[in-house]
Amino acid sequence: MMEKLSFNDTIQLNNGVKMPRHGFGVYKLADENRFRTSLEVAAEAGYRLFDTAMFYHNEAYLGNFLASSGMKREDYFVTTKVWNTDQGYDNTLRAFETSLKKLQLDQLDLYLVHWPKQEPFFDTWRALERLYDQGLIRAIGVSNFEAHHLERLMTEANVLPAVDQVETHPHFSNRLLHRYLEELHIAHQAWSPLGRGPLLTSEPLLQEIGDKYGKTPAQVVLRWHLQNNVAIIPKSETPERIRENASIYDFALTGQEIRAIDRLNRGERVSNAPDVIYVRTEPDFQ
Ligand SMILES: NC(=O)c1ccc[n+]([C@@H]2O[C@H](COP(=O)([O-])OP(=O)(O)OC[C@H]3O[C@@H](n4cnc5c(N)ncnc54)[C@H](OP(=O)(O)O)[C@@H]3O)[C@@H](O)[C@H]2O)c1
C-alpha cells in the first residue's frame, strides 16, 4: 500500500530544506496581466512553489504578484535560474542580485544553473556556493545536467547540488538519470512534465487510464510522476487546467499502470539536448 500523497507534501532536500513536491512553472507567461490572473488561480488552488528564470523575463511579474499576494514569506518557495550568457563567477553574482531585486526577496529558496556550459563551468558553481554560504539562497542546484555533467561538477564542488531540474515526461522518462540522482540524494524535478501538451492527446493509454478514475490524461501523467518519486512544475495559463493539474490527490495509479506509462518512453525530447548547449559557443539560444 503506497503512502498517501497530498498537495502540501514537501521533499526534504539533501541540505535539510523542504521543497514543495508539486509546484507551478511560469515559462512563456509573458504578459503581466495574464501572469497575475494565472498566479492568482494557482495560489488559490494551493500552489506554493513558483518556478521562474531570468530567461523567462517574468521574475519582476512574480515579485509584484508575491509582494501583493498576502502570502507569508515562509509559505511560498521561489526558484530562479542563472542564464547561459550570465555564467562565470562575477557575472553570476551580478545576475543573482538582479534576479533577487526583481523578485523583491531578501533570500531566494532555490537557485539553479539553467544549462551546463563547458566554459565557464566551475566558476558559475563557485558563485552559487558563495551565495549559499552567505545565506542568500536556501538551496542551490542545477538544471539540464546529465550524469557526466554532475560527475565533472563533483570533482571540484564543495556543495552537492540539491536539485536537478530536467526534462521528464512519458515520452522522455529519464529513468536512468533518475536512479543516478537517487543514489546521490539529488532531487529530480521534472520540467515539461506534460511534454508541453501533444502527448496528452496522442497516447490512448493515458485516456484509458484516466477514464477508469474519472481523470484527464494530464492528471494521469502528473500522478505518474509523483508515484515515480519525481517532483513536478506543470505550467498552464488556463484557469480550469491550473485547477485540474492540482487535483491529483484523490486517486492512485496501480503498479501495472505506472509500468505501462513507463513503456511509452521513446527518448523523445521537446527541447534541446543538454550536450548541444554544453558545447555550443554562440552566446545564446532560443
Ligand atoms: N529548466 C529548464 O530548462 C526548463 C525548460 C522548460 C520548462 N521549464 C519549467 O518547467 C515548467 C513546465 O514546463 P513547460 O511549460 O515547458 O511544459 P508543460 O508544463 O509540460 O506543459 C505546458 C503546456 O501544456 C498545456 N497544459 C497545461 N495543463 C494542461 C492540461 N491539464 N490539459 C491539457 N494541456 C495542458 C499548457 O497550455 P495552457 O498554458 O494554454 O493551458 C501548455 O501549453 C515551465 O513553465 C518552466 O517553469 C524549465
The ligand as an SDF file (V2000), in Angstrom:
LIG
                    3D

 48 52  0  0  0  0  0  0  0  0999 V2000
   14.9890   24.2040  -16.6740 N   0  0  0  0  0  0  0  0  0  0  0  0
   14.6220   24.2400  -17.9220 C   0  0  0  0  0  0  0  0  0  0  0  0
   15.4460   24.2330  -18.8490 O   0  0  0  0  0  0  0  0  0  0  0  0
   13.1600   24.3070  -18.2520 C   0  0  0  0  0  0  0  0  0  0  0  0
   12.7420   24.1380  -19.5750 C   0  0  0  0  0  0  0  0  0  0  0  0
   11.3720   24.1950  -19.8350 C   0  0  0  0  0  0  0  0  0  0  0  0
   10.4800   24.4030  -18.7860 C   0  0  0  0  0  0  0  0  0  0  0  0
   10.9220   24.5870  -17.5110 N   0  0  0  0  0  0  0  0  0  0  0  0
    9.9890   24.8360  -16.3750 C   0  0  0  0  0  0  0  0  0  0  0  0
    9.0100   23.8000  -16.3670 O   0  0  0  0  0  0  0  0  0  0  0  0
    7.7090   24.3800  -16.4330 C   0  0  0  0  0  0  0  0  0  0  0  0
    6.7460   23.4580  -17.1440 C   0  0  0  0  0  0  0  0  0  0  0  0
    7.2270   23.1140  -18.4300 O   0  0  0  0  0  0  0  0  0  0  0  0
    6.5560   23.6220  -19.8020 P   0  0  0  0  0  0  0  0  0  0  0  0
    5.8490   24.8850  -19.5170 O   0  0  0  0  0  0  0  0  0  0  0  0
    7.6090   23.6110  -20.8270 O   0  0  0  0  0  0  0  0  0  0  0  0
    5.5650   22.4450  -20.2020 O   0  0  0  0  0  0  0  0  0  0  0  0
    4.3760   21.6060  -19.5220 P   0  0  0  0  0  0  0  0  0  0  0  0
    4.0650   22.0840  -18.1480 O   0  0  0  0  0  0  0  0  0  0  0  0
    4.6920   20.1660  -19.7460 O   0  0  0  0  0  0  0  0  0  0  0  0
    3.1690   21.9440  -20.4990 O   0  0  0  0  0  0  0  0  0  0  0  0
    2.6210   23.2260  -20.6210 C   0  0  0  0  0  0  0  0  0  0  0  0
    1.6710   23.1740  -21.8280 C   0  0  0  0  0  0  0  0  0  0  0  0
    0.6560   22.2130  -21.5820 O   0  0  0  0  0  0  0  0  0  0  0  0
   -0.6190   22.8320  -21.5820 C   0  0  0  0  0  0  0  0  0  0  0  0
   -1.3930   22.2540  -20.4570 N   0  0  0  0  0  0  0  0  0  0  0  0
   -1.2110   22.5010  -19.1390 C   0  0  0  0  0  0  0  0  0  0  0  0
   -2.0900   21.8130  -18.4100 N   0  0  0  0  0  0  0  0  0  0  0  0
   -2.8490   21.1160  -19.2840 C   0  0  0  0  0  0  0  0  0  0  0  0
   -3.9440   20.2210  -19.1260 C   0  0  0  0  0  0  0  0  0  0  0  0
   -4.4360   19.9310  -17.9190 N   0  0  0  0  0  0  0  0  0  0  0  0
   -4.5080   19.6900  -20.2490 N   0  0  0  0  0  0  0  0  0  0  0  0
   -4.0360   19.9930  -21.4800 C   0  0  0  0  0  0  0  0  0  0  0  0
   -2.9900   20.8260  -21.6860 N   0  0  0  0  0  0  0  0  0  0  0  0
   -2.4050   21.3870  -20.5940 C   0  0  0  0  0  0  0  0  0  0  0  0
   -0.3620   24.3180  -21.3810 C   0  0  0  0  0  0  0  0  0  0  0  0
   -1.3450   25.0740  -22.0590 O   0  0  0  0  0  0  0  0  0  0  0  0
   -2.0350   26.4050  -21.4220 P   0  0  0  0  0  0  0  0  0  0  0  0
   -0.9890   27.1680  -20.7020 O   0  0  0  0  0  0  0  0  0  0  0  0
   -2.5370   27.0910  -22.6570 O   0  0  0  0  0  0  0  0  0  0  0  0
   -3.1470   25.9250  -20.5310 O   0  0  0  0  0  0  0  0  0  0  0  0
    0.9920   24.4980  -22.0550 C   0  0  0  0  0  0  0  0  0  0  0  0
    0.8500   24.6310  -23.4550 O   0  0  0  0  0  0  0  0  0  0  0  0
    7.9620   25.6980  -17.1740 C   0  0  0  0  0  0  0  0  0  0  0  0
    6.8850   26.6140  -17.0370 O   0  0  0  0  0  0  0  0  0  0  0  0
    9.2320   26.1510  -16.5120 C   0  0  0  0  0  0  0  0  0  0  0  0
    8.9630   26.7020  -15.2480 O   0  0  0  0  0  0  0  0  0  0  0  0
   12.2550   24.5490  -17.2340 C   0  0  0  0  0  0  0  0  0  0  0  0
  1  2  1  0
  2  3  2  0
  2  4  1  0
  4  5  1  0
  4 48  2  0
  5  6  2  0
  6  7  1  0
  7  8  2  0
  8  9  1  0
  8 48  1  0
  9 10  1  0
  9 46  1  0
 10 11  1  0
 11 12  1  0
 11 44  1  0
 12 13  1  0
 13 14  1  0
 14 15  2  0
 14 16  1  0
 14 17  1  0
 17 18  1  0
 18 19  2  0
 18 20  1  0
 18 21  1  0
 21 22  1  0
 22 23  1  0
 23 24  1  0
 23 42  1  0
 24 25  1  0
 25 26  1  0
 25 36  1  0
 26 27  1  0
 26 35  1  0
 27 28  2  0
 28 29  1  0
 29 30  1  0
 29 35  2  0
 30 31  1  0
 30 32  2  0
 32 33  1  0
 33 34  2  0
 34 35  1  0
 36 37  1  0
 36 42  1  0
 37 38  1  0
 38 39  2  0
 38 40  1  0
 38 41  1  0
 42 43  1  0
 44 45  1  0
 44 46  1  0
 46 47  1  0
M  CHG  2   8   1  16  -1
M  END
$$$$
